[in-house]
Amino acid sequence: MKWYSSKFLFPLFILIILFLPPITSGKGIVWGVETGEVIRRVLSTTGGKYTAIAIGAHVLAITLIILLIGYGNRFRCLFNAFVAGDYILIAFLQNIATIKDYGFSILTSNVVIFLIVGMVWAKEALNPQNDFAFRRHPWWRYWVIPFAFLAFWFPAGPQGEIDFNPIYLLTSDFGVAFCLTTPVIVAILTLIYPQVNKKVLNVTCSAGLLYGFFNISAVVVFPELWWLSGVLHTPLFLISLYGLLLPRILKIRTSRVPMGGLKSGKVPGFPNLPLAIIGFISILRDD
């Protein structure tokens, strides 16, 4: 089994989350029901705190994406270095804060997992394998773009309410929050697939799928968070899941094409439900 397969990464990340609890200066290592409270307070404190850095990340990301589309691999090392550095920055900025009752607090598991993602991207920056020569794809593969745009914009007000203020296109926590940054990065990787570093894709998607699931599941306990944790974290969950399923989806679709290929230049439509179910089950197999 390859170390970067989802079959290995999911248990690894879950073990990290279970056995690396938050560490605080006030109460030491926090276990049990208090863990959720520490996580909530830390993320609430760091959310919206680094607006200046977020603005810079927005501008730099847009610039690099434009350069990638226009000039391809000439700027891939710079893009890879930006993503690697950003994930490493997110690991510390988003998960360390001083909070009431607990003092200086570190969400240890988040720091470790985000650093793993950042290190994989750092290796990609040093030895690039992603090929950013964007090629034409069937129309259905571009569905990730509006979802990635939603994550980039993240139209939520200070209290998590619906707020489609266009200023958030520049000041949202994209670039300083994992859940907003990852859908955009993974969307780009899916648009260059199969010319992609599969280790980078799998590690990033596995972490994204896990955190997307956690956030969406929180709506069951806290229904008032339906917009913030539910709708606005859907891009993270769906795009990460799609990134893991894409190799299987393409393989299944290819096997369905009759001998002699497609006629009249037509391309297959969006994968139907049976294909998605088969692909989801195949995640549990070795890559």
C-alpha positions as CSV (number, residue, x, y, z in Angstrom):
1,M,0.0,0.0,0.0
2,K,1.4,3.4,-1.0
3,W,1.8,5.8,1.9
4,Y,0.0,8.6,0.0
5,S,-3.1,6.4,-0.8
6,S,-6.3,7.5,0.8
7,K,-6.5,4.1,2.4
8,F,-3.4,4.9,4.4
9,L,-4.0,8.7,4.9
10,F,-7.5,8.6,6.4
11,P,-6.5,6.4,9.3
12,L,-3.3,8.3,9.8
13,F,-5.1,11.7,9.9
14,I,-7.8,10.3,12.2
15,L,-5.1,8.9,14.6
16,I,-3.4,12.3,14.6
17,I,-6.7,14.0,15.5
18,L,-7.5,11.4,18.3
19,F,-4.1,11.3,19.9
20,L,-2.7,14.8,19.5
21,P,-5.2,16.9,21.5
22,P,-4.9,20.7,22.0
23,I,-2.2,21.9,24.3
24,T,-2.9,25.0,26.5
25,S,-0.9,27.0,28.9
26,G,-3.8,27.2,31.4
27,K,-5.0,23.6,31.5
28,G,-2.2,21.7,29.9
29,I,-3.3,18.9,27.5
30,V,-7.0,19.1,26.9
31,W,-9.0,15.8,26.4
32,G,-12.6,14.9,26.1
33,V,-15.5,17.3,25.8
34,E,-13.3,20.3,26.3
35,T,-11.4,19.6,23.1
36,G,-14.3,20.9,21.0
37,E,-14.6,24.1,23.1
38,V,-10.9,24.8,22.7
39,I,-11.0,24.2,18.9
40,R,-14.1,26.5,18.6
41,R,-12.5,29.3,20.6
42,V,-9.1,29.1,18.8
43,L,-10.7,29.1,15.3
44,S,-13.1,31.9,16.3
45,T,-10.2,34.0,17.6
46,T,-8.0,33.5,14.5
47,G,-10.8,33.8,12.0
48,G,-10.7,37.3,10.4
49,K,-7.6,38.2,12.5
50,Y,-5.1,38.3,9.6
51,T,-6.8,40.4,7.0
52,A,-3.7,42.1,5.8
53,I,-2.0,38.7,5.1
54,A,-5.2,37.4,3.5
55,I,-5.4,40.3,1.1
56,G,-1.8,39.6,0.1
57,A,-2.7,36.0,-0.5
58,H,-5.7,36.9,-2.6
59,V,-3.7,39.1,-4.8
60,L,-0.7,36.7,-5.1
61,A,-3.0,33.7,-5.8
62,I,-4.9,35.5,-8.5
63,T,-1.7,36.7,-10.1
64,L,-0.1,33.3,-10.1
65,I,-3.2,31.6,-11.5
66,I,-3.3,34.1,-14.4
67,L,0.4,33.5,-15.0
68,L,-0.2,29.8,-15.0
69,I,-3.0,30.0,-17.5
70,G,-1.0,32.3,-19.7
71,Y,2.5,30.9,-19.4
72,G,2.1,27.4,-17.9
73,N,5.1,25.8,-16.4
74,R,7.3,28.9,-16.5
75,F,5.6,29.8,-13.2
76,R,4.9,26.4,-11.7
77,C,7.8,26.5,-9.3
78,L,6.6,29.9,-8.0
79,F,3.1,28.6,-7.6
80,N,4.2,25.4,-5.9
81,A,6.3,27.4,-3.5
82,F,3.4,29.8,-2.8
83,V,1.1,26.8,-1.9
84,A,3.7,25.1,0.2
85,G,4.5,28.3,2.1
86,D,0.8,29.1,2.5
87,Y,0.0,25.8,4.1
88,I,2.9,26.0,6.5
89,L,1.7,29.6,7.4
90,I,-1.9,28.4,7.9
91,A,-0.7,25.6,10.2
92,F,0.5,28.2,12.7
93,L,-1.7,31.3,12.1
94,Q,-5.0,29.5,12.1
95,N,-4.3,27.1,15.0
96,I,-2.5,29.0,17.7
97,A,-4.2,31.7,19.8
98,T,-4.6,33.0,23.4
99,I,-8.1,32.3,24.6
100,K,-10.1,32.9,27.7
101,D,-9.9,30.2,30.5
102,Y,-7.2,28.3,28.6
103,G,-4.5,30.8,27.8
104,F,-2.0,30.2,25.0
105,S,-3.5,27.3,23.0
106,I,-2.3,25.1,20.1
107,L,-4.5,22.9,18.0
108,T,-1.8,20.3,17.7
109,S,-3.4,17.9,15.3
110,N,-4.3,20.6,12.9
111,V,-0.8,22.0,13.0
112,V,0.7,18.5,12.2
113,I,-1.7,17.7,9.4
114,F,-1.4,21.1,7.7
115,L,2.4,20.8,8.0
116,I,2.2,17.4,6.3
117,V,0.3,19.0,3.4
118,G,2.8,21.9,3.3
119,M,5.8,19.6,3.3
120,V,4.4,17.5,0.4
121,W,3.9,20.7,-1.6
122,A,7.5,21.9,-0.6
123,K,8.8,18.7,-2.1
124,E,6.8,19.4,-5.2
125,A,8.3,22.9,-5.4
126,L,11.8,21.5,-5.3
127,N,11.1,18.7,-7.7
128,P,8.1,19.8,-9.8
129,Q,5.9,17.1,-11.4
130,N,2.6,19.1,-11.9
131,D,2.2,20.1,-15.5
132,F,0.3,23.3,-15.8
133,A,-0.2,23.2,-19.5
134,F,-4.0,23.4,-19.2
135,R,-5.6,21.2,-21.8
136,R,-9.2,21.1,-23.1
137,H,-11.5,18.8,-21.1
138,P,-15.1,17.7,-21.4
139,W,-17.4,20.4,-20.1
140,W,-18.4,18.6,-16.9
141,R,-14.8,18.8,-15.5
142,Y,-15.2,22.5,-15.1
143,W,-17.9,22.3,-12.4
144,V,-15.2,22.9,-9.8
145,I,-14.7,26.5,-10.8
146,P,-17.9,28.0,-9.3
147,F,-17.4,26.0,-6.1
148,A,-13.8,27.1,-5.8
149,F,-14.9,30.7,-6.4
150,L,-17.4,30.4,-3.6
151,A,-14.7,29.2,-1.2
152,F,-12.4,32.0,-2.4
153,W,-15.1,34.6,-1.7
154,F,-16.6,32.9,1.4
155,P,-19.6,35.3,1.7
156,A,-20.2,35.2,5.5
157,G,-20.4,38.1,7.9
158,P,-18.6,38.4,11.3
159,Q,-21.3,36.3,13.0
160,G,-21.4,33.7,10.2
161,E,-24.5,35.2,8.6
162,I,-25.1,35.3,4.9
163,D,-23.3,38.3,3.5
164,F,-22.5,38.6,-0.2
165,N,-20.4,41.7,0.2
166,P,-17.9,41.8,-2.8
167,I,-15.2,43.1,-0.5
168,Y,-14.8,39.5,0.8
169,L,-13.3,38.7,-2.7
170,L,-10.3,40.4,-1.3
171,T,-10.6,40.1,2.5
172,S,-11.9,36.6,3.2
173,D,-9.7,34.2,5.0
174,F,-8.5,32.6,1.8
175,G,-4.8,32.1,2.3
176,V,-5.0,32.0,6.1
177,A,-7.6,29.3,6.6
178,F,-7.2,25.7,5.4
179,C,-10.9,25.2,4.5
180,L,-11.0,28.2,2.2
181,T,-7.7,27.7,0.5
182,T,-7.8,24.0,-0.2
183,P,-10.9,24.0,-2.6
184,V,-9.1,26.5,-4.9
185,I,-5.8,24.5,-4.9
186,V,-7.5,21.2,-5.5
187,A,-9.7,22.6,-8.2
188,I,-6.6,23.7,-10.1
189,L,-5.1,20.2,-9.7
190,T,-8.2,18.5,-11.1
191,L,-8.1,20.8,-14.2
192,I,-4.5,19.6,-15.0
193,Y,-5.2,16.0,-14.2
194,P,-3.7,13.5,-15.2
195,Q,-0.6,15.6,-15.6
196,V,-0.4,16.0,-11.8
197,N,1.7,14.9,-8.9
198,K,-0.6,12.2,-7.4
199,K,1.1,12.3,-4.0
200,V,0.3,16.0,-3.8
201,L,-3.3,15.5,-5.0
202,N,-4.0,12.6,-2.7
203,V,-2.5,14.2,0.5
204,T,-4.3,17.5,-0.1
205,C,-7.6,15.9,-1.0
206,S,-7.5,13.5,1.9
207,A,-7.0,16.2,4.4
208,G,-9.6,18.4,2.7
209,L,-12.2,15.7,2.6
210,L,-11.7,14.9,6.3
211,Y,-12.1,18.6,7.5
212,G,-14.9,19.2,5.0
213,F,-16.8,16.2,6.6
214,F,-16.1,17.5,10.1
215,N,-17.4,21.0,9.3
216,I,-20.5,19.8,7.5
217,S,-21.3,17.3,10.3
218,A,-21.2,20.1,12.8
219,V,-24.5,21.4,11.4
220,V,-26.3,18.3,12.9
221,V,-25.3,19.5,16.4
222,F,-25.4,23.2,15.7
223,P,-28.1,23.8,13.0
224,E,-27.6,27.6,13.3
225,L,-24.3,27.1,11.5
226,W,-26.0,25.8,8.3
227,W,-24.5,28.6,6.2
228,L,-21.0,28.9,7.7
229,S,-20.2,25.3,8.4
230,G,-22.7,23.7,6.0
231,V,-23.1,25.5,2.7
232,L,-19.7,27.3,2.7
233,H,-17.8,24.2,3.5
234,T,-19.5,22.2,0.8
235,P,-16.8,23.2,-1.8
236,L,-14.1,21.8,0.5
237,F,-15.9,18.5,0.9
238,L,-17.1,18.1,-2.7
239,I,-13.9,19.2,-4.5
240,S,-11.7,17.1,-2.2
241,L,-13.9,14.1,-2.8
242,Y,-13.9,14.7,-6.5
243,G,-10.1,15.0,-6.5
244,L,-9.9,11.5,-5.0
245,L,-12.6,10.1,-7.3
246,L,-11.4,11.6,-10.5
247,P,-9.0,8.8,-11.5
248,R,-11.7,6.2,-11.0
249,I,-14.4,8.3,-12.7
250,L,-12.2,8.8,-15.8
251,K,-11.3,5.1,-15.8
252,I,-15.0,4.1,-15.6
253,R,-16.0,6.5,-18.3
254,T,-13.2,5.4,-20.6
255,S,-14.4,1.8,-20.1
256,R,-17.9,2.8,-21.1
257,V,-16.8,4.4,-24.4
258,P,-17.6,1.9,-27.2
259,M,-14.8,0.6,-29.4
260,G,-14.0,3.0,-32.2
261,G,-14.3,6.0,-29.8
262,L,-16.9,8.7,-29.5
263,K,-18.7,9.8,-32.7
264,S,-19.3,13.3,-34.0
265,G,-16.8,14.8,-31.5
266,K,-19.2,14.4,-28.6
267,V,-17.9,14.2,-25.1
268,P,-19.4,12.3,-22.2
269,G,-21.6,14.2,-19.8
270,F,-21.3,14.5,-16.1
271,P,-20.8,11.2,-14.3
272,N,-24.1,9.8,-13.1
273,L,-24.9,8.5,-9.6
274,P,-23.9,4.9,-10.2
275,L,-20.5,6.0,-11.4
276,A,-20.1,8.2,-8.4
277,I,-21.0,5.4,-6.0
278,I,-18.6,3.0,-7.7
279,G,-15.9,5.6,-7.5
280,F,-16.5,6.3,-3.8
281,I,-16.3,2.6,-3.0
282,S,-13.1,2.3,-4.9
283,I,-11.4,4.9,-2.6
284,L,-11.1,2.1,-0.1
285,R,-8.9,0.1,-2.4
286,D,-5.2,0.6,-2.9
287,D,-4.3,3.2,-5.4
